[in-house]
Amino acid sequence: MTDEEIRALLLRTRRIAVVGASDRPDRPSNGVFRFLLDRGYDAMPVNPALAGRAVHGVRAVATLAEARPLDMVDVFRRSAEAGAVVEEAIRLGARSVWLQLGVVDEAAARRAREAGIAFVMDRCPAIEWRRLGLPPRIATVP
């Protein structure tokens, strides 16, 4: 995706399911989840090991289906596990899927794009937000 496409995606997205969110402060998924909340996103931690427990004050759910509706699915899983998450995101009608740094699955990317889903791979929304100089709070983009 181009910088303009990423900018538009980050600004129009409202709800993000963070698959693999952690309650451990030393984990990148924990810091990115906090970052998303601080930017005004309606972020939902998705982690079966944490279901019912709070991550930064938000009750975690066990499955992606429980996190609906899905604007974006942000994936903190191993590359080998990402395809299954992408398939579920497609099935559940997600508008976009974001695979975090180091998470690469070209076949899943192709399937998502063929399904009309915006797809970002091997990038971090927190890093992209800062790199693009986006505003501190989410603005409404028509």
Order of alpha helices (4+ residues) and beta strands (2+ residues): alpha-beta-alpha-beta-beta-beta-beta-alpha-beta-alpha-beta-alpha
